[in-house]
């Protein structure tokens, strides 16, 4: 039986020794640098897990924070995908009033009249966008002929005459005279409303004076105010 070459035996022994040394360095149970580092990492993870499991307050806080961040992201994402404008002015005005009525527990739904508010908003649209105006400056004021046909004419007669009463309540001097196809609005200048201001305001600038429109809209919807 032939003998195993001694050089081969020596090489195998050297390989086995190197492998054992490397294993000792990496093993968590050994004292090598790699083993000690691995052992410290494992101990740190175990301590952290024990703290999270053994401390309900910490674990609950972590969970709530994660849920809150998720909800915030979801809310912001949802809000960014929703338009804010209703798409049409009269629609938006009615929507706002309806929301106010629904939020008010004292609303008497047997008196609510959204149809009256809608008719008034149509009048506002006709007067604002369709009425024709002819302005003439006077020595002491401005004279404006506001004219139209059909639905526009009816809106002019309702709104302009009624607005004169509102102007008087805020200290303006104004009156209306009937025209065959509309109304003649005359506003007298004063220290508070000089000629230059009346000329600059013109018909629509005068029509928007006073803060009564919003209040009247809500009153109309509640059935407390007759449409003008």
N, CA, C and O of each residue as an XYZ file, in Angstrom:
912
protein
N       0.865     -1.188      0.000
C       0.000      0.000      0.000
C       0.892      1.225      0.000
O       1.773      1.380      0.846
N       0.640      2.093     -0.974
C       1.518      3.261     -1.128
C       1.244      4.302     -0.072
O       0.109      4.472      0.373
N       2.263      4.978      0.317
C       2.125      6.020      1.327
C       1.589      7.321      0.696
O       1.910      7.662     -0.443
N       0.761      8.032      1.481
C       0.211      9.330      1.013
C       1.343     10.336      1.024
O       2.068     10.433      2.014
N       1.512     11.084     -0.048
C       2.647     12.024     -0.117
C       2.596     13.015      1.033
O       1.539     13.573      1.328
N       3.736     13.238      1.686
C       3.757     14.120      2.851
C       3.503     15.562      2.483
O       2.988     16.313      3.311
N       3.845     15.988      1.266
C       3.577     17.361      0.851
C       2.077     17.622      0.717
O       1.586     18.696      1.062
N       1.376     16.638      0.221
C      -0.076     16.766      0.070
C      -0.741     16.861      1.433
O      -1.662     17.651      1.639
N      -0.251     16.027      2.372
C      -0.802     16.051      3.732
C      -0.592     17.408      4.384
O      -1.485     17.931      5.051
N       0.568     17.963      4.192
C       0.870     19.266      4.775
C      -0.024     20.351      4.191
O      -0.469     21.233      4.926
N      -0.305     20.310      2.871
C      -1.144     21.321      2.218
C      -2.574     21.243      2.719
O      -3.218     22.264      2.960
N      -3.074     19.990      2.876
C      -4.447     19.821      3.368
C      -4.575     20.343      4.795
O      -5.573     20.977      5.138
N      -3.590     20.085      5.609
C      -3.608     20.549      6.998
C      -3.610     22.065      7.063
O      -4.297     22.652      7.899
N      -2.845     22.702      6.185
C      -2.788     24.169      6.181
C      -4.130     24.763      5.798
O      -4.559     25.756      6.385
N      -4.811     24.154      4.796
C      -6.136     24.649      4.353
C      -7.163     24.503      5.461
O      -7.950     25.417      5.705
N      -7.160     23.336      6.145
C      -8.116     23.125      7.235
C      -7.881     24.102      8.376
O      -8.837     24.588      8.981
N      -6.626     24.395      8.676
C      -6.319     25.331      9.748
C      -6.793     26.741      9.429
O      -7.342     27.426     10.292
N      -6.584     27.171      8.200
C      -7.017     28.513      7.797
C      -8.531     28.638      7.841
O      -9.073     29.668      8.243
N      -9.211     27.565      7.419
C     -10.686     27.582      7.436
C     -11.205     27.677      8.854
O     -12.140     28.434      9.118
N     -10.615     26.918      9.780
C     -11.037     26.940     11.174
C     -10.810     28.315     11.790
O     -11.629     28.779     12.583
N      -9.706     28.974     11.435
C      -9.403     30.294     11.981
C     -10.424     31.330     11.491
O     -10.920     32.160     12.253
N     -10.715     31.244     10.192
C     -11.686     32.193      9.633
C     -13.050     32.011     10.261
O     -13.731     32.995     10.550
N     -13.465     30.774     10.478
C     -14.750     30.497     11.121
C     -14.781     31.045     12.541
O     -15.788     31.586     12.999
N     -13.638     30.890     13.231
C     -13.567     31.386     14.606
C     -13.705     32.904     14.641
O     -14.311     33.454     15.561
N     -13.138     33.587     13.633
C     -13.220     35.043     13.599
C     -14.640     35.519     13.332
O     -15.046     36.555     13.860
N     -15.406     34.789     12.525
C     -16.746     35.210     12.130
C     -17.812     34.708     13.062
O     -18.914     35.256     13.070
N     -17.544     33.709     13.833
C     -18.571     33.104     14.677
C     -18.975     34.044     15.806
O     -18.090     34.603     16.453
N     -20.296     34.253     16.087
C     -20.730     35.124     17.183
C     -20.281     34.617     18.536
O     -20.110     35.394     19.475
N     -20.091     33.325     18.634
C     -19.726     32.777     19.931
C     -18.248     32.861     20.226
O     -17.833     32.561     21.346
N     -17.435     33.259     19.258
C     -15.995     33.320     19.444
C     -15.612     34.745     19.841
O     -16.450     35.646     19.894
N     -14.317     34.919     20.119
C     -13.840     36.211     20.587
C     -13.155     37.034     19.504
O     -12.532     38.050     19.813
N     -13.254     36.625     18.249
C     -12.624     37.368     17.176
C     -13.320     38.699     16.929
O     -14.445     38.896     17.387
N     -12.686     39.600     16.229
C     -13.269     40.929     15.959
C     -14.604     40.850     15.248
O     -15.553     41.539     15.621
N     -14.685     39.998     14.207
C     -15.943     39.879     13.481
C     -17.015     39.262     14.353
O     -18.176     39.669     14.317
N     -16.612     38.278     15.134
C     -17.576     37.630     16.017
C     -18.101     38.598     17.059
O     -19.298     38.621     17.346
N     -17.194     39.412     17.635
C     -17.628     40.378     18.635
C     -18.558     41.432     18.027
O     -19.533     41.834     18.662
N     -18.265     41.879     16.805
C     -19.113     42.873     16.166
C     -20.500     42.300     15.905
O     -21.511     42.953     16.162
N     -20.534     41.092     15.400
C     -21.822     40.435     15.128
C     -22.615     40.256     16.409
O     -23.832     40.444     16.432
N     -21.907     39.887     17.489
C     -22.583     39.675     18.772
C     -23.179     40.975     19.286
O     -24.296     40.982     19.803
N     -22.434     42.095     19.147
C     -22.961     43.379     19.610
C     -24.189     43.794     18.802
O     -25.145     44.331     19.361
N     -24.169     43.548     17.484
C     -25.311     43.894     16.643
C     -26.538     43.109     17.041
O     -27.636     43.660     17.118
N     -26.363     41.836     17.292
C     -27.493     40.982     17.682
C     -28.054     41.418     19.022
O     -29.270     41.467     19.209
N     -27.157     41.738     19.964
C     -27.604     42.180     21.284
C     -28.382     43.492     21.183
O     -29.384     43.672     21.876
N     -27.923     44.421     20.316
C     -28.621     45.698     20.141
C     -30.003     45.505     19.554
O     -30.954     46.148     19.999
N     -30.139     44.623     18.550
C     -31.441     44.379     17.941
C     -32.392     43.740     18.936
O     -33.573     44.083     18.984
N     -31.864     42.791     19.746
C     -32.704     42.130     20.742
C     -33.181     43.123     21.783
O     -34.336     43.074     22.204
N     -32.288     44.039     22.210
C     -32.665     45.033     23.213
C     -33.722     45.982     22.667
O     -34.648     46.370     23.379
N     -33.578     46.353     21.393
C     -34.560     47.260     20.791
C     -35.911     46.588     20.674
O     -36.940     47.190     20.978
N     -35.909     45.325     20.228
C     -37.167     44.589     20.128
C     -37.812     44.418     21.480
O     -39.032     44.528     21.602
N     -37.003     44.145     22.519
C     -37.537     43.989     23.865
C     -38.146     45.289     24.349
O     -39.191     45.276     25.000
N     -37.501     46.435     24.038
C     -38.021     47.726     24.476
C     -39.353     48.007     23.811
O     -40.279     48.481     24.469
N     -39.477     47.718     22.484
C     -40.720     47.984     21.785
C     -41.830     47.090     22.302
O     -42.964     47.546     22.448
N     -41.532     45.814     22.586
C     -42.547     44.892     23.056
C     -42.892     45.137     24.511
O     -44.045     44.975     24.909
N     -41.918     45.522     25.303
C     -42.138     45.661     26.733
C     -42.660     47.026     27.120
O     -43.058     47.230     28.267
N     -42.669     47.976     26.177
C     -43.134     49.323     26.484
C     -44.310     49.661     25.586
O     -44.096     50.129     24.467
N     -45.553     49.444     26.029
C     -46.725     49.707     25.204
C     -46.800     51.151     24.743
O     -47.248     51.426     23.630
N     -46.361     52.085     25.598
C     -46.464     53.483     25.227
C     -45.621     53.795     24.001
O     -46.062     54.501     23.095
N     -44.401     53.263     23.981
C     -43.512     53.523     22.862
C     -44.051     52.896     21.589
O     -44.036     53.534     20.536
N     -44.526     51.664     21.663
C     -45.025     50.982     20.471
C     -46.285     51.644     19.958
O     -46.466     51.774     18.748
N     -47.167     52.069     20.867
C     -48.391     52.741     20.447
C     -48.085     54.097     19.829
O     -48.709     54.503     18.849
N     -47.109     54.796     20.420
C     -46.727     56.091     19.868
C     -46.195     55.941     18.449
O     -46.536     56.723     17.561
N     -45.368     54.946     18.248
C     -44.807     54.697     16.930
C     -45.915     54.388     15.931
O     -45.912     54.897     14.810
N     -46.857     53.553     16.343
C     -47.958     53.177     15.449
C     -48.822     54.381     15.101
O     -49.220     54.553     13.950
N     -49.114     55.223     16.110
C     -49.939     56.399     15.870
C     -49.247     57.390     14.948
O     -49.884     58.006     14.094
N     -47.940     57.540     15.125
C     -47.198     58.439     14.257
C     -47.247     57.972     12.819
O     -47.427     58.780     11.908
N     -47.090     56.676     12.605
C     -47.125     56.134     11.249
C     -48.501     56.304     10.631
O     -48.628     56.659      9.459
N     -49.544     56.047     11.436
C     -50.897     56.212     10.929
C     -51.198     57.668     10.610
O     -51.837     57.973      9.603
N     -50.732     58.567     11.476
C     -50.965     59.990     11.255
C     -50.287     60.482      9.994
O     -50.861     61.267      9.240
N     -49.058     60.023      9.762
C     -48.358     60.431      8.551
C     -49.059     59.906      7.320
O     -49.151     60.600      6.307
N     -49.558     58.674      7.402
C     -50.277     58.100      6.271
C     -51.554     58.859      5.992
O     -51.891     59.117      4.836
N     -52.283     59.225      7.069
C     -53.518     59.979      6.885
C     -53.273     61.357      6.328
O     -54.044     61.848      5.504
N     -52.185     61.994      6.782
C     -51.862     63.323      6.288
C     -51.534     63.292      4.810
O     -51.979     64.137      4.033
N     -50.730     62.278      4.435
C     -50.395     62.173      3.022
C     -51.635     61.907      2.198
O     -51.800     62.477      1.119
N     -52.516     61.042      2.696
C     -53.737     60.728      1.968
C     -54.636     61.926      1.843
O     -55.218     62.162      0.784
N     -54.763     62.720      2.954
C     -55.616     63.899      2.916
C     -55.106     64.944      1.953
O     -55.872     65.540      1.196
N     -53.791     65.162      1.989
C     -53.218     66.143      1.087
C     -53.350     65.699     -0.353
O     -53.602     66.513     -1.242
N     -53.182     64.412     -0.583
C     -53.292     63.908     -1.940
C     -54.718     64.049     -2.440
O     -54.949     64.425     -3.590
N     -55.697     63.738     -1.547
C     -57.089     63.841     -1.945
C     -57.489     65.273     -2.217
O     -58.189     65.549     -3.192
N     -57.042     66.213     -1.346
C     -57.411     67.608     -1.514
C     -56.836     68.193     -2.794
O     -57.476     69.025     -3.438
N     -55.641     67.768     -3.166
C     -55.014     68.308     -4.360
C     -55.715     67.850     -5.614
O     -55.531     68.450     -6.673
N     -56.521     66.795     -5.527
C     -57.211     66.259     -6.692
C     -58.631     66.780     -6.817
O     -59.341     66.379     -7.739
N     -59.078     67.672     -5.910
C     -60.436     68.187     -5.944
C     -60.432     69.670     -6.318
O     -59.705     70.454     -5.708
N     -61.239     70.069     -7.318
C     -61.343     71.498     -7.632
C     -62.088     72.232     -6.537
O     -62.891     71.629     -5.824
N     -61.840     73.513     -6.392
C     -62.491     74.312     -5.356
C     -63.614     75.184     -5.909
O     -64.509     75.574     -5.159
N     -63.588     75.496     -7.195
C     -64.616     76.347     -7.783
C     -65.807     75.490     -8.231
O     -65.616     74.399     -8.769
N     -67.056     75.987     -8.006
C     -68.232     75.201     -8.380
C     -68.467     75.156     -9.880
O     -69.200     74.291    -10.360
N     -67.856     76.079    -10.639
C     -67.983     76.052    -12.082
C     -68.932     77.103    -12.635
O     -68.871     77.411    -13.825
N     -69.814     77.666    -11.801
C     -70.756     78.688    -12.254
C     -71.144     79.543    -11.060
O     -71.415     79.016     -9.982
N     -71.173     80.849    -11.241
C     -71.343     81.773    -10.112
C     -72.647     81.557     -9.366
O     -72.645     81.437     -8.140
N     -73.771     81.503    -10.092
C     -75.066     81.337     -9.437
C     -75.142     79.988     -8.724
O     -75.685     79.891     -7.623
N     -74.602     78.961     -9.349
C     -74.569     77.632     -8.734
C     -73.801     77.686     -7.421
O     -74.241     77.128     -6.416
N     -72.644     78.362     -7.430
C     -71.827     78.469     -6.225
C     -72.520     79.251     -5.131
O     -72.422     78.895     -3.956
N     -73.239     80.341     -5.508
C     -73.955     81.130     -4.504
C     -75.059     80.309     -3.845
O     -75.238     80.359     -2.629
N     -75.794     79.556     -4.653
C     -76.862     78.708     -4.099
C     -76.270     77.601     -3.239
O     -76.800     77.290     -2.173
N     -75.184     77.011     -3.693
C     -74.532     75.948     -2.929
C     -74.101     76.440     -1.560
O     -74.284     75.743     -0.562
N     -73.529     77.636     -1.505
C     -73.079     78.204     -0.233
C     -74.255     78.427      0.716
O     -74.169     78.100      1.899
N     -75.355     78.983      0.199
C     -76.523     79.254      1.036
C     -77.132     77.957      1.540
O     -77.514     77.867      2.707
N     -77.229     76.953      0.682
C     -77.793     75.660      1.099
C     -76.948     75.041      2.204
O     -77.492     74.501      3.167
N     -75.642     75.113      2.080
C     -74.763     74.576      3.117
C     -74.968     75.309      4.440
O     -74.935     74.685      5.501
N     -75.178     76.619      4.393
C     -75.431     77.392      5.612
C     -76.766     76.988      6.241
O     -76.870     76.867      7.462
N     -77.775     76.781      5.412
C     -79.080     76.376      5.929
C     -79.009     74.990      6.569
O     -79.609     74.749      7.617
N     -78.278     74.093      5.935
C     -78.149     72.732      6.471
C     -77.354     72.716      7.767
O     -77.579     71.863      8.626
N     -76.430     73.651      7.912
C     -75.617     73.705      9.133
C     -76.339     74.385     10.288
O     -75.898     74.294     11.434
N     -77.441     75.064      9.999
C     -78.181     75.799     11.028
C     -79.353     74.952     11.524
O     -80.306     74.739     10.774
N     -79.309     74.463     12.764
C     -80.403     73.625     13.275
C     -81.719     74.380     13.392
O     -82.774     73.756     13.513
N     -81.680     75.711     13.360
C     -82.902     76.506     13.476
C     -83.591     76.729     12.131
O     -84.637     77.376     12.087
N     -83.043     76.219     11.050
C     -83.643     76.421      9.731
C     -85.053     75.846      9.682
O     -85.273     74.693     10.051
N     -85.985     76.637      9.232
C     -87.370     76.198      9.057
C     -87.551     75.814      7.589
O     -87.781     76.669      6.734
N     -87.443     74.531      7.318
C     -87.469     74.059      5.936
C     -88.825     74.252      5.278
O     -88.927     74.190      4.053
N     -89.859     74.482      6.060
C     -91.180     74.738      5.471
C     -91.243     76.123      4.833
O     -92.147     76.391      4.041
N     -90.294     77.012      5.166
C     -90.261     78.363      4.613
C     -89.147     78.563      3.592
O     -89.145     79.560      2.870
N     -88.220     77.649      3.523
C     -87.069     77.805      2.620
C     -87.550     77.895      1.173
O     -88.413     77.131      0.741
N     -86.971     78.848      0.431
C     -87.380     79.080     -0.962
C     -86.138     79.305     -1.825
O     -85.789     80.444     -2.136
N     -85.487     78.230     -2.201
C     -84.285     78.331     -3.030
C     -84.638     78.825     -4.428
O     -83.816     79.463     -5.085
N     -85.848     78.538     -4.886
C     -86.273     78.979     -6.219
C     -86.295     80.504     -6.312
O     -85.935     81.065     -7.347
N     -86.719     81.186     -5.225
C     -86.733     82.653     -5.233
C     -85.320     83.207     -5.342
O     -85.083     84.183     -6.054
N     -84.378     82.579     -4.630
C     -82.983     83.014     -4.728
C     -82.461     82.809     -6.145
O     -81.749     83.661     -6.676
N     -82.809     81.697     -6.748
C     -82.364     81.437     -8.125
C     -82.893     82.513     -9.080
O     -82.145     82.991     -9.933
N     -84.162     82.901     -8.953
C     -84.733     83.935     -9.815
C     -84.009     85.267     -9.627
O     -83.766     85.991    -10.592
N     -83.672     85.581     -8.390
C     -82.952     86.825     -8.126
C     -81.552     86.791     -8.745
O     -81.090     87.793     -9.291
N     -80.888     85.656     -8.662
C     -79.556     85.534     -9.257
C     -79.626     85.650    -10.775
O     -78.702     86.163    -11.406
N     -80.719     85.175    -11.356
C     -80.915     85.365    -12.805
C     -81.064     86.850    -13.113
O     -80.504     87.346    -14.090
N     -81.829     87.566    -12.268
C     -81.958     89.022    -12.434
C     -80.589     89.695    -12.374
O     -80.279     90.553    -13.200
N     -79.782     89.309    -11.411
C     -78.451     89.898    -11.273
C     -77.615     89.642    -12.521
O     -76.892     90.525    -12.983
N     -77.714     88.448    -13.058
C     -76.971     88.104    -14.259
C     -77.431     88.949    -15.452
O     -76.608     89.426    -16.233
N     -78.745     89.131    -15.586
C     -79.283     89.923    -16.689
C     -78.831     91.377    -16.596
O     -78.395     91.958    -17.590
N     -78.934     91.961    -15.410
C     -78.568     93.369    -15.233
C     -77.063     93.567    -15.396
O     -76.624     94.552    -15.989
N     -76.279     92.637    -14.872
C     -74.818     92.778    -14.918
C     -74.265     92.581    -16.322
O     -73.383     93.325    -16.749
N     -74.775     91.585    -17.047
C     -74.162     91.195    -18.319
C     -74.943     91.604    -19.563
O     -74.362     91.710    -20.644
N     -76.249     91.835    -19.432
C     -77.054     92.056    -20.636
C     -77.663     93.454    -20.743
O     -78.018     93.882    -21.842
N     -77.787     94.158    -19.650
C     -78.391     95.493    -19.705
C     -77.476     96.471    -20.446
O     -76.254     96.415    -20.308
N     -78.068     97.348    -21.215
C     -77.329     98.415    -21.901
C     -77.381     99.670    -21.044
O     -78.408     99.966    -20.433
N     -76.288    100.403    -20.997
C     -76.244    101.623    -20.181
C     -75.722    102.800    -21.002
O     -74.840    102.659    -21.850
N     -76.297    103.957    -20.719
C     -75.846    105.198    -21.347
C     -75.689    106.227    -20.235
O     -76.671    106.619    -19.605
N     -74.476    106.659    -19.996
C     -74.183    107.547    -18.873
C     -74.001    108.989    -19.356
O     -73.416    109.244    -20.409
N     -74.515    109.911    -18.561
C     -74.372    111.340    -18.873
C     -74.013    112.072    -17.597
O     -74.728    111.986    -16.598
N     -72.910    112.790    -17.634
C     -72.468    113.527    -16.467
C     -73.259    114.825    -16.355
O     -73.420    115.550    -17.337
N     -73.744    115.108    -15.169
C     -74.448    116.346    -14.851
C     -73.520    117.268    -14.063
O     -72.431    116.870    -13.651
N     -73.967    118.493    -13.865
C     -73.146    119.424    -13.084
C     -72.988    118.957    -11.640
O     -71.986    119.246    -10.986
N     -73.995    118.229    -11.153
C     -73.972    117.827     -9.744
C     -74.163    116.325     -9.557
O     -74.549    115.875     -8.478
N     -73.895    115.556    -10.598
C     -74.079    114.120    -10.447
C     -73.961    113.368    -11.760
O     -73.324    113.835    -12.704
N     -74.588    112.189    -11.809
C     -74.539    111.348    -12.985
C     -75.936    110.795    -13.263
O     -76.687    110.462    -12.347
N     -76.258    110.708    -14.543
C     -77.547    110.178    -14.981
C     -77.275    108.970    -15.883
O     -76.525    109.067    -16.854
N     -77.881    107.856    -15.558
C     -77.599    106.612    -16.296
C     -78.909    106.017    -16.780
O     -79.787    105.709    -15.975
N     -79.048    105.853    -18.101
C     -80.198    105.169    -18.679
C     -79.843    103.685    -18.793
O     -78.892    103.319    -19.483
N     -80.617    102.832    -18.107
C     -80.379    101.385    -18.102
C     -81.533    100.741    -18.850
O     -82.678    100.803    -18.400
N     -81.243    100.122    -19.990
C     -82.309     99.613    -20.853
C     -82.069     98.172    -21.259
O     -80.956     97.652    -21.168
N     -83.159     97.534    -21.716
C     -83.073     96.164    -22.178
C     -84.408     95.680    -22.690
O     -85.365     96.447    -22.791
N     -84.466     94.395    -23.015
C     -85.688     93.796    -23.538
C     -85.992     92.491    -22.821
O     -85.104     91.840    -22.271
N     -87.276     92.124    -22.840
C     -87.680     90.828    -22.322
C     -87.278     90.617    -20.870
O     -87.568     91.438    -20.000
N     -86.603     89.496    -20.629
C     -86.183     89.130    -19.279
C     -85.238     90.160    -18.691
O     -85.266     90.412    -17.486
N     -84.409     90.753    -19.520
C     -83.471     91.775    -19.046
C     -84.216     93.017    -18.579
O     -83.877     93.586    -17.541
N     -85.229     93.446    -19.333
C     -86.017     94.614    -18.954
C     -86.712     94.392    -17.606
O     -86.711     95.278    -16.751
N     -87.296     93.223    -17.422
C     -87.965     92.919    -16.154
C     -86.981     92.959    -14.992
O     -87.309     93.459    -13.917
N     -85.775     92.433    -15.203
C     -84.749     92.427    -14.155
C     -84.310     93.845    -13.822
O     -84.093     94.165    -12.654
N     -84.176     94.703    -14.840
C     -83.777     96.099    -14.617
C     -84.791     96.807    -13.733
O     -84.421     97.487    -12.776
N     -86.069     96.646    -14.054
C     -87.110     97.336    -13.291
C     -87.168     96.843    -11.841
O     -87.465     97.620    -10.934
N     -86.887     95.571    -11.626
C     -86.904     95.055    -10.251
C     -85.685     95.501     -9.462
O     -85.810     95.940     -8.319
N     -84.526     95.392    -10.054
C     -83.288     95.572     -9.293
C     -82.865     97.021     -9.110
O     -82.510     97.418     -8.000
N     -82.892     97.823    -10.172
C     -82.345     99.175    -10.086
C     -83.176    100.034     -9.138
O     -82.629    100.755     -8.304
N     -84.488     99.956     -9.268
C     -85.355    100.746     -8.382
C     -85.169    100.341     -6.928
O     -85.118    101.198     -6.045
N     -85.066     99.043     -6.674
C     -84.878     98.567     -5.299
C     -83.525     98.985     -4.750
O     -83.386     99.228     -3.551
N     -82.527     99.070     -5.621
C     -81.176     99.416     -5.152
C     -81.093    100.873     -4.688
O     -80.259    101.213     -3.849
N     -81.950    101.722     -5.230
C     -81.956    103.121     -4.797
C     -82.232    103.210     -3.298
O     -81.630    104.026     -2.601
N     -83.128    102.381     -2.810
C     -83.417    102.382     -1.370
C     -82.191    102.012     -0.554
O     -81.966    102.568      0.521
N     -81.402    101.082     -1.055
C     -80.171    100.682     -0.364
C     -79.152    101.813     -0.375
O     -78.446    102.035      0.609
N     -79.080    102.533     -1.505
C     -78.141    103.664     -1.590
C     -78.514    104.744     -0.576
O     -77.639    105.336      0.055
N     -79.797    104.995     -0.424
C     -80.237    106.014      0.540
C     -79.871    105.613      1.967
O     -79.564    106.469      2.796
N     -79.905    104.323      2.248
C     -79.569    103.856      3.600
C     -78.105    104.095      3.942
O     -77.765    104.225      5.117
N     -77.240    104.155      2.947
C     -75.819    104.391      3.221
C     -75.438    105.851      2.986
O     -74.256    106.192      2.944
N     -76.454    106.716      2.831
C     -76.182    108.145      2.753
C     -76.047    108.734      1.369
O     -75.655    109.893      1.236
N     -76.359    107.970      0.329
C     -76.273    108.491     -1.027
C     -77.590    109.178     -1.398
O     -78.645    108.872     -0.843
N     -77.504    110.096     -2.332
C     -78.695    110.742     -2.876
C     -78.938    110.185     -4.272
O     -78.172    110.456     -5.197
N     -80.018    109.399     -4.425
C     -80.279    108.735     -5.697
C     -81.780    108.592     -5.926
O     -82.567    108.574     -4.980
N     -82.160    108.490     -7.190
C     -83.558    108.281     -7.550
C     -83.627    107.568     -8.889
O     -82.634    107.483     -9.612
N     -84.828    107.047     -9.219
C     -85.047    106.407    -10.517
C     -86.301    106.985    -11.159
O     -87.238    107.396    -10.475
N     -86.296    107.007    -12.483
C     -87.460    107.386    -13.279
C     -87.687    106.291    -14.316
O     -86.741    105.738    -14.877
N     -88.945    105.995    -14.555
C     -89.288    104.946    -15.515
C     -89.031    105.413    -16.951
O     -89.307    106.552    -17.326
N     -88.495    104.483    -17.724
C     -88.341    104.666    -19.162
C     -89.144    103.584    -19.871
O     -89.398    102.533    -19.282
N     -89.554    103.810    -21.123
C     -90.329    102.779    -21.837
C     -89.613    101.431    -21.907
O     -90.250    100.378    -21.879
N     -88.313    101.471    -21.995
C     -87.537    100.237    -22.124
C     -86.511    100.054    -21.010
O     -85.500     99.373    -21.183
N     -86.792    100.679    -19.852
C     -85.860    100.524    -18.749
C     -86.075    101.510    -17.632
O     -87.211    101.851    -17.301
N     -84.972    101.974    -17.044
C     -84.999    102.869    -15.885
C     -83.887    103.898    -16.040
O     -82.807    103.589    -16.543
N     -84.162    105.117    -15.607
C     -83.122    106.152    -15.559
C     -82.715    106.340    -14.101
O     -83.530    106.703    -13.253
N     -81.442    106.088    -13.830
C     -80.891    106.208    -12.484
C     -80.107    107.506    -12.394
O     -79.220    107.766    -13.207
N     -80.444    108.327    -11.385
C     -79.731    109.586    -11.168
C     -79.129    109.583     -9.773
O     -79.823    109.342     -8.785
N     -77.840    109.852     -9.703
C     -77.134    109.899     -8.419
C     -76.481    111.270     -8.298
O     -75.745    111.701     -9.185
N     -76.761    111.946     -7.192
C     -76.231    113.283     -6.963
C     -74.895    113.198     -6.222
O     -74.741    112.420     -5.281
N     -73.945    114.005     -6.661
C     -72.618    114.012     -6.039
C     -72.684    114.621     -4.649
O     -73.575    115.412     -4.342
N     -71.731    114.243     -3.820
C     -71.609    114.780     -2.465
C     -70.139    114.792     -2.096
O     -69.283    114.407     -2.892
N     -69.855    115.238     -0.883
C     -68.457    115.246     -0.443
C     -67.895    113.823     -0.393
O     -66.732    113.601     -0.730
N     -68.714    112.873      0.022
C     -68.260    111.477      0.094
C     -68.215    110.819     -1.281
O     -67.413    109.916     -1.520
N     -69.089    111.282     -2.190
C     -69.131    110.700     -3.540
C     -69.037    111.837     -4.569
O     -70.046    112.206     -5.170
N     -67.850    112.387     -4.774
C     -67.673    113.483     -5.735
C     -67.897    113.019     -7.175
O     -67.968    111.822     -7.454
N     -68.003    113.972     -8.062
C     -68.248    113.670     -9.471
C     -67.211    112.717    -10.060
O     -67.549    111.802    -10.811
N     -65.955    112.941     -9.713
C     -64.897    112.090    -10.272
C     -65.087    110.635     -9.851
O     -64.827    109.716    -10.629
N     -65.538    110.436     -8.625
C     -65.760    109.064     -8.152
C     -66.971    108.446     -8.838
O     -66.924    107.281     -9.234
N     -68.058    109.207     -8.984
C     -69.255    108.687     -9.646
C     -68.949    108.305    -11.094
O     -69.417    107.279    -11.589
N     -68.157    109.145    -11.767
C     -67.792    108.843    -13.153
C     -66.950    107.579    -13.232
O     -67.125    106.759    -14.133
N     -66.044    107.430    -12.289
C     -65.183    106.239    -12.281
C     -65.977    104.971    -11.964
O     -65.727    103.917    -12.548
N     -66.933    105.073    -11.039
C     -67.734    103.909    -10.654
C     -68.658    103.457    -11.786
O     -68.752    102.266    -12.080
N     -69.323    104.397    -12.405
C     -70.273    104.031    -13.450
C     -71.431    103.223    -12.890
O     -71.606    103.140    -11.675
N     -72.229    102.622    -13.784
C     -73.445    101.917    -13.362
C     -73.155    100.767    -12.412
O     -73.724    100.720    -11.321
N     -72.292     99.843    -12.791
C     -72.073     98.655    -11.957
C     -71.328     98.993    -10.673
O     -71.551     98.351     -9.646
N     -70.455     99.982    -10.713
C     -69.781    100.400     -9.487
C     -70.753    100.957     -8.477
O     -70.570    100.792     -7.271
N     -71.800    101.625     -8.971
C     -72.845    102.129     -8.082
C     -73.740    100.995     -7.594
O     -74.159    100.990     -6.437
N     -74.032    100.042     -8.464
C     -74.924     98.932     -8.102
C     -74.334     98.032     -7.016
O     -75.083     97.389     -6.281
N     -73.019     97.976     -6.902
C     -72.424     97.080     -5.899
C     -72.227     97.768     -4.549
O     -71.711     97.156     -3.614
N     -72.631     99.029     -4.440
C     -72.436     99.744     -3.175
C     -73.324     99.147     -2.080
O     -74.457     98.738     -2.332
N     -72.784     99.107     -0.863
C     -73.527     98.534      0.268
C     -73.284     97.033      0.343
O     -73.000     96.381     -0.661
N     -73.402     96.500      1.559
C     -73.151     95.064      1.749
C     -74.423     94.268      1.957
O     -74.452     93.314      2.736
N     -75.492     94.670      1.246
C     -76.794     94.047      1.502
C     -77.052     92.786      0.692
O     -77.894     91.971      1.070
N     -76.346     92.615     -0.408
C     -76.678     91.505     -1.307
C     -76.580     90.144     -0.617
O     -77.512     89.344     -0.686
N     -75.458     89.883      0.044
C     -75.292     88.582      0.693
C     -76.357     88.351      1.763
O     -76.907     87.256      1.884
N     -76.636     89.396      2.531
C     -77.646     89.272      3.579
C     -79.028     88.991      2.980
O     -79.785     88.169      3.497
N     -79.339     89.680      1.892
C     -80.619     89.470      1.232
C     -80.725     88.081      0.607
O     -81.797     87.476      0.603
N     -79.631     87.589      0.090
C     -79.660     86.256     -0.511
C     -80.038     85.195      0.524
O     -80.854     84.313      0.253
N     -79.451     85.287      1.681
C     -79.765     84.323      2.736
C     -81.213     84.483      3.194
O     -81.908     83.496      3.438
N     -81.661     85.733      3.307
C     -83.040     85.981      3.734
C     -84.033     85.460      2.694
O     -85.070     84.901      3.052
N     -83.721     85.641      1.412
C     -84.586     85.106      0.353
C     -84.701     83.598      0.454
O     -85.794     83.039      0.371
N     -83.569     82.950      0.633
C     -83.567     81.490      0.712
C     -84.360     80.997      1.919
O     -84.985     79.937      1.867
N     -84.334     81.762      2.997
C     -85.088     81.388      4.201
C     -86.568     81.731      4.093
O     -87.355     81.363      4.965
N     -86.958     82.443      3.014
C     -88.340     82.852      2.859
C     -88.694     84.050      3.698
O     -89.872     84.278      3.973
N     -87.707     84.831      4.119
C     -87.932     85.976      4.995
C     -87.898     87.311      4.256
O     -88.177     88.355      4.844
N     -87.555     87.278      2.959
C     -87.356     88.538      2.228
C     -87.905     88.354      0.828
O     -87.597     87.371      0.155
N     -88.732     89.319      0.385
C     -89.311     89.240     -0.953
C     -88.259     89.608     -1.993
O     -87.440     90.500     -1.776
N     -88.293     88.912     -3.121
C     -87.330     89.159     -4.182
C     -87.584     90.538     -4.789
O     -88.730     90.941     -4.995
N     -86.484     91.260     -5.072
C     -86.660     92.552     -5.728
C     -86.066     92.503     -7.145
O     -86.112     93.497     -7.869
